[in-house]
Amino acid sequence: MEKRLLPEAFHPGEYIREEAEERGWSPSDLADILGYERNVISDVLTGRRSVSPEMAKALGDAFGTGAQVWLNLQAAYRLATSAEKDDAVARRAKLYEKAPIREMQRRGWIEESSNVEILEAQVCQFFDIKKLVDKIPFEHAARKSTDYTEISPPQLAWLIRARNLARAFPQNIRYSDRLFDSIMTALYPLCSEPEEIRRIPKVLSEHGIRFLIIEHLPKTKIDGACFWLDEHSPVIVLSLRYDRIDWFWHLLAHELKHVRDRDGEKKPVLETLLVGEDAQPHSEKEEKQADEFAVAFLVDQMKLNDFIIRKDPIYSKKHVENFSKLIGVHPGIVVGQLQYRGKIPYSNLRSLLVKVRDIITETALTDGWGTTISL
């Protein structure tokens, strides 16, 4: 940015030189009159040194102007020359309003820099915009929770990161609605053992669905999202905010229902507070239907009802394991549904709620937990 100074905001040295020249004083004469070393006066006249209060008083006595004139000139100059710095501060403030800059730097999504020009360029490139004031694609994503306000800048940044990663990795197979039943048929056998989860990315890819794992940003409460790059390119992204086999499968099936219904084709669906002890009930019809779809896909509800009638209110680990084996799913999934129905507290049978993050991240495109994908 070009620095433009008002006429009265030139360095005081300019005015001191003019006053001295009118009186026929050389810089050396002025130094002797003021009682300063000649190099000090030279620095003031050339703008390398500021006028101190003591020097302002001496100048006022020498020129008969009073000290305040010179202090005012010095203050005006400092204010004018700080305009560029103030502009940088304002620009950085806008950047931090637009995006979670520090978290994006920590995650390696943008590089660290103290130069506001570089930061602005990186943020614009990340969001695929020309200027910070431009509208960001995904800016009006549907946020699925009890709070239907606009999504926050960190949530938007997470969505954009997912979109950027999905775009960067080509998918040779085009998704078609007629493939959906085949997808669900291929996935169900993988529900029985945690290790089988590693095969999910390949199954989805073979049916034209991009699948990503991206660690959520702090305080975003993001569980997952569904969006489309085009009509044949759906994307499912999960955050694994909770590392449990039941919540992983519920989220995946929930997002697949959105794919089946083409939710997120016009604007992405961002899932927040969908699973976990902090989950919130949904009021929107499509979200309730997606939950119901996930529940029914994972466990035959008629069989679960029968199991509940026979075992309620005592659900032993052995009983759950035997029932799970009978229907072909991991017992942790059954535990999750019993918790979802309020039949057992979240503290019960926790040994069956195995972790899956380390398994799925071996084969899924993953960004987070110390790993950053370079684009």
C-alpha positions in Angstrom: 0.0 0.0 0.0 1.4 3.5 -0.9 2.1 5.7 2.0 0.6 9.1 1.6 1.4 11.8 4.2 -0.5 15.0 4.8 1.6 18.2 4.3 1.6 18.9 8.0 2.8 15.4 8.7 6.3 15.6 7.3 9.0 14.8 9.7 9.8 17.8 12.0 13.3 17.8 10.6 12.0 19.4 7.4 10.6 22.4 9.3 13.6 22.7 11.6 15.9 22.9 8.5 13.7 25.6 7.0 13.7 27.6 10.2 17.5 27.3 10.5 18.1 28.2 6.9 16.0 31.4 7.2 18.2 32.5 10.0 21.4 31.5 8.1 22.3 28.7 10.6 24.1 25.7 9.4 23.4 22.3 11.0 26.6 22.7 13.0 25.4 26.2 14.2 22.1 24.7 15.2 23.8 21.9 17.2 25.9 24.5 19.1 22.9 26.6 19.8 20.7 23.8 21.0 23.6 22.1 22.9 23.4 18.8 21.2 26.0 16.7 19.4 26.2 17.4 15.7 25.3 13.8 14.7 22.1 14.0 16.8 21.0 17.1 15.0 21.9 15.6 11.6 19.8 12.6 12.4 16.8 14.8 13.3 17.2 16.9 10.2 17.3 13.8 8.0 14.3 12.1 9.8 16.3 9.3 11.4 15.6 10.6 14.9 12.5 11.8 16.6 12.2 15.2 18.4 12.2 14.5 22.1 10.3 16.7 24.6 13.6 18.1 25.8 14.7 18.9 22.2 11.2 20.4 21.5 11.7 22.8 24.4 15.2 23.8 23.1 13.8 24.3 19.6 11.0 26.4 21.0 13.5 28.6 22.8 15.8 28.9 19.8 13.0 29.7 17.3 10.7 31.6 19.6 7.8 29.2 18.8 7.4 27.3 22.1 7.9 23.6 22.5 4.3 22.5 21.7 4.7 23.3 18.0 7.5 20.8 17.6 5.8 18.2 19.8 2.6 18.5 17.6 4.6 18.1 14.4 6.3 15.0 15.8 3.0 13.5 17.0 1.3 14.2 13.6 4.2 12.5 11.8 4.0 9.5 14.0 0.3 9.2 13.5 0.6 9.5 9.7 3.4 7.0 9.4 1.6 4.5 11.6 -1.4 4.5 9.1 0.1 1.6 7.2 0.5 -0.4 10.3 -3.0 0.4 11.5 -4.3 -0.7 8.1 -2.5 -4.0 8.5 -4.1 -4.5 11.9 -7.5 -3.8 10.4 -6.9 -6.2 7.6 -5.7 -9.0 10.0 -8.8 -8.4 12.1 -11.0 -9.0 9.0 -9.0 -12.2 8.2 -9.6 -13.5 11.8 -13.3 -12.7 11.4 -13.4 -14.6 8.1 -11.6 -17.7 9.2 -9.9 -19.5 12.2 -6.5 -18.4 11.1 -4.4 -19.9 13.9 -6.2 -23.3 13.7 -5.8 -23.3 9.9 -2.1 -22.6 10.4 -1.7 -25.3 13.1 -3.4 -27.8 10.8 -1.2 -26.9 7.9 -4.1 -25.6 5.7 -2.3 -22.3 5.3 1.3 -21.3 6.1 2.2 -19.1 9.0 3.2 -15.5 8.0 3.4 -12.1 9.6 2.8 -10.5 6.3 -0.9 -9.6 5.9 -0.6 -9.6 2.1 0.5 -13.2 2.1 -2.1 -14.2 4.7 -4.9 -12.6 2.6 -3.7 -14.3 -0.5 -3.6 -17.7 1.2 -7.1 -17.3 2.7 -8.5 -16.2 -0.6 -6.9 -19.2 -2.3 -8.2 -21.6 0.4 -11.8 -20.3 0.0 -11.5 -20.0 -3.8 -12.4 -16.3 -3.8 -10.7 -13.3 -5.4 -11.2 -10.8 -2.5 -12.1 -11.2 1.1 -15.4 -9.5 0.6 -16.5 -12.1 -2.0 -19.2 -14.6 -1.1 -17.7 -18.0 -0.2 -19.1 -21.2 -1.7 -20.8 -23.2 1.0 -21.4 -20.0 3.0 -25.0 -20.9 3.4 -24.7 -24.5 4.2 -27.5 -26.2 6.1 -26.5 -26.7 9.7 -28.2 -29.6 11.2 -28.8 -29.1 15.0 -31.3 -27.4 17.2 -29.5 -24.2 16.5 -30.4 -23.2 12.9 -28.2 -20.1 12.7 -25.6 -19.5 10.1 -22.7 -21.8 10.3 -19.6 -20.4 12.1 -16.3 -19.5 10.3 -14.5 -22.6 11.8 -17.4 -24.8 10.6 -17.2 -23.2 7.1 -13.4 -23.6 7.0 -13.8 -27.3 7.8 -16.4 -27.7 5.0 -14.2 -25.9 2.5 -11.2 -28.1 3.5 -13.4 -31.1 2.8 -14.4 -29.7 -0.6 -10.8 -28.9 -1.5 -9.6 -32.3 -0.6 -12.5 -34.0 -2.5 -11.7 -32.0 -5.6 -8.0 -32.8 -5.4 -8.4 -36.5 -5.7 -10.1 -37.8 -8.8 -12.9 -40.4 -8.8 -13.1 -42.5 -12.0 -16.6 -43.9 -11.3 -19.6 -41.7 -11.6 -22.3 -42.2 -8.9 -25.8 -43.1 -10.1 -28.9 -43.5 -8.0 -29.3 -47.0 -9.2 -26.1 -48.0 -7.4 -27.4 -47.1 -3.9 -28.9 -50.5 -3.0 -25.7 -52.2 -4.2 -23.7 -49.9 -1.8 -25.8 -50.8 1.2 -25.7 -54.5 0.4 -21.9 -54.4 0.1 -21.5 -52.4 3.4 -23.7 -54.5 5.7 -21.4 -57.5 6.1 -18.7 -55.0 7.2 -20.7 -54.2 10.4 -19.7 -57.4 12.1 -16.0 -56.8 12.9 -14.1 -53.6 13.5 -11.3 -54.6 11.1 -13.7 -54.8 8.3 -14.2 -51.1 8.5 -11.0 -50.6 6.6 -12.8 -51.8 3.4 -15.4 -49.0 3.5 -13.5 -46.4 1.5 -12.9 -48.9 -1.3 -16.6 -49.9 -1.4 -17.8 -46.3 -1.6 -15.2 -45.4 -4.2 -16.3 -48.3 -6.4 -19.8 -46.9 -6.3 -18.7 -43.3 -7.1 -18.8 -41.8 -3.6 -15.8 -39.9 -2.2 -15.2 -40.6 1.5 -13.0 -38.4 3.8 -12.1 -38.3 7.4 -11.3 -34.7 8.7 -10.6 -34.0 12.3 -13.1 -31.3 13.5 -11.9 -27.9 14.6 -12.2 -27.0 18.3 -15.7 -26.1 19.6 -17.3 -26.7 16.2 -19.3 -29.8 17.3 -19.1 -31.2 13.8 -19.9 -34.8 13.2 -20.0 -35.1 9.5 -21.2 -33.6 6.2 -22.7 -34.5 2.8 -22.2 -32.5 -0.3 -21.8 -32.9 -4.1 -19.1 -31.7 -6.4 -21.5 -32.3 -9.3 -24.6 -34.4 -9.9 -22.4 -37.6 -10.2 -20.0 -36.8 -7.4 -21.3 -37.1 -3.8 -18.9 -36.6 -0.9 -19.3 -38.0 2.6 -16.9 -36.6 5.3 -16.8 -37.6 8.9 -15.0 -36.0 11.8 -14.8 -38.9 14.3 -15.5 -36.4 17.0 -16.4 -39.5 19.0 -14.3 -42.6 18.4 -16.9 -45.4 18.8 -18.0 -48.1 16.5 -21.7 -47.5 16.9 -21.5 -43.7 16.3 -19.2 -44.3 13.3 -21.7 -46.6 11.6 -24.7 -44.5 12.5 -23.1 -41.4 11.0 -22.0 -43.2 7.9 -25.5 -44.7 7.3 -27.1 -41.3 8.1 -25.0 -39.5 5.5 -25.7 -42.3 3.0 -29.4 -41.6 3.4 -28.6 -38.0 2.4 -26.8 -39.3 -0.7 -29.8 -41.4 -1.6 -32.1 -38.5 -1.3 -29.6 -36.1 -2.9 -29.6 -33.9 0.1 -26.7 -31.5 0.0 -26.8 -31.2 -3.8 -27.8 -27.6 -3.8 -26.1 -26.7 -0.5 -24.0 -28.9 1.7 -25.5 -30.6 4.8 -23.3 -30.0 7.9 -24.1 -32.3 10.8 -23.4 -30.9 14.3 -24.4 -32.5 17.6 -25.8 -35.5 15.8 -24.2 -38.2 18.0 -22.8 -38.5 21.5 -24.0 -37.5 24.9 -24.4 -33.9 23.7 -26.5 -34.9 20.8 -29.6 -32.7 20.1 -33.0 -33.8 18.8 -33.7 -32.8 15.2 -36.8 -31.0 14.1 -36.3 -31.2 10.4 -38.0 -34.1 8.6 -35.1 -35.2 6.5 -32.8 -35.5 9.5 -35.3 -37.6 11.5 -35.7 -39.8 8.4 -31.9 -40.1 8.1 -31.6 -41.2 11.7 -34.4 -43.7 11.3 -32.8 -45.1 8.1 -29.4 -45.5 9.9 -31.0 -47.3 12.9 -33.0 -49.6 10.7 -30.1 -50.4 8.4 -27.8 -51.4 11.2 -30.3 -53.4 13.3 -33.5 -55.1 12.4 -35.9 -53.2 14.6 -38.4 -56.0 15.0 -35.7 -58.3 16.2 -34.4 -55.6 18.6 -37.9 -55.1 19.9 -38.2 -58.8 20.6 -34.7 -58.8 22.3 -35.8 -55.9 24.5 -39.0 -57.6 25.5 -37.1 -60.7 26.5 -34.2 -59.1 28.3 -35.5 -55.8 29.7 -34.4 -54.4 32.1 -31.2 -56.5 32.4 -28.9 -56.5 29.4 -25.8 -58.6 30.1 -22.7 -58.5 28.0 -23.2 -62.1 27.0 -26.8 -61.5 26.0 -25.8 -58.5 23.8 -23.0 -60.4 22.2 -25.2 -63.4 21.4 -27.9 -61.2 19.9 -25.4 -59.3 17.9 -23.9 -62.5 16.4 -27.4 -63.6 15.5 -28.1 -60.5 13.4 -24.6 -60.1 12.1 -23.4 -56.8 13.6 -20.8 -55.8 16.1 -22.2 -55.8 19.7 -21.1 -52.2 20.1 -23.7 -51.2 17.5 -26.5 -52.9 19.5 -25.2 -51.2 22.7 -25.5 -47.9 20.9 -29.0 -48.5 19.9 -30.0 -49.6 23.4 -28.5 -46.3 24.6 -30.3 -44.4 21.9 -33.6 -45.9 23.1 -32.8 -45.1 26.7 -32.7 -48.7 27.7 -29.3 -48.6 29.2 -27.2 -45.6 30.4 -24.1 -44.4 28.4 -21.9 -45.8 31.1 -23.0 -49.4 30.6 -21.2 -52.0 28.5 -18.6 -49.6 27.4 -16.1 -52.4 26.8 -18.1 -53.2 23.7 -17.8 -49.7 22.3 -14.5 -50.3 20.5 -12.6 -47.5 18.9 -12.3 -47.4 15.1 -10.4 -44.3 14.2 -7.0 -46.0 13.8 -8.6 -48.6 11.6 -10.5 -46.4 9.2 -7.7 -43.8 8.9 -5.4 -46.5 7.5 -7.4 -46.6 4.3 -9.5 -43.4 4.2 -8.2 -40.1 2.9 -7.5 -38.5 6.3 -6.6 -35.0 7.4 -5.9 -34.3 11.1 -4.4 -35.8 14.2 -1.0 -34.6 13.1 -1.5 -35.5 9.5 -1.9 -32.8 6.8 -2.5 -33.6 3.2 -0.7 -31.3 0.8 -2.7 -30.0 -2.2 
